[in-house]
Amino acid sequence: MSERVEMLNKARERMVEERDVFTKVLAAPFDREKAERARNRFIEFQSVVDAIDRAIAGDKG
């Protein structure tokens, strides 16, 4: 595996860990303010994960 793909995989792992923090908030008993913030942050992190996945696929392709 290339060094670039290794770095992308590490970055992806880190973003998934960060996203999981917001997943826990979304799964907790509903608090509108917290849920809205967590949802927005979850979407931001998921967008980064998706972009990293595309970069990995592009390097492997």
Rosetta blueprint (number, residue, H / E / L):
1 M L
2 S L
3 E H
4 R H
5 V H
6 E H
7 M H
8 L H
9 N H
10 K H
11 A H
12 R H
13 E H
14 R H
15 M H
16 V H
17 E H
18 E H
19 R H
20 D H
21 V H
22 F H
23 T H
24 K H
25 V H
26 L H
27 A H
28 A L
29 P L
30 F L
31 D L
32 R H
33 E H
34 K H
35 A H
36 E H
37 R H
38 A H
39 R H
40 N H
41 R H
42 F H
43 I H
44 E H
45 F H
46 Q H
47 S H
48 V H
49 V H
50 D H
51 A H
52 I H
53 D H
54 R H
55 A H
56 I H
57 A H
58 G H
59 D H
60 K H
61 G L
